[in-house]
Amino acid sequence: MSVLEGIPIDLSIVLGSTSLPIRQLLRMSRGAMIPLDCGHNDPTMVFVNDQLVAKGRVLVDGDMMSLEITEVVQRLG
């Protein structure tokens, strides 16, 4: 067992974002579409502990989704 296996991290994969009123969100039903501020060719961002670490693209194969990392973001400093 690696010493790193017990360290929790917060991982976020961001496809895009939008702003909408909570009342609109509460009225949405299953299958509702939420428009995002990005296009299908825009990169997906990968954040670890709120820091951008990589960019990639979402791949869909039937009912399976995966993320292909296309760029690892270099840290400054």
CORSUL-V649123 format. One record per backbone hydrogen bond with DSSP energy under -0.5 kcal/mol. NH is the residue of the N-H (numbers start at 1). CO is the residue of the C=O. If there is no record, write none. Layout:
NH/CO  NH/CO
//
This chain:
5/2  6/3  7/4  8/6  11/9  12/47  14/12  14/45  15/13  24/21  25/21  26/22  27/23  28/24  28/25  32/29  35/33  37/17  42/39  44/56  45/14  46/54  47/12  47/45  48/51  49/10  51/48  53/46  54/46  55/71  56/44  57/68  59/66  61/64  64/61  66/59  68/57  69/67  70/55  70/68  71/55  73/53  73/71
//
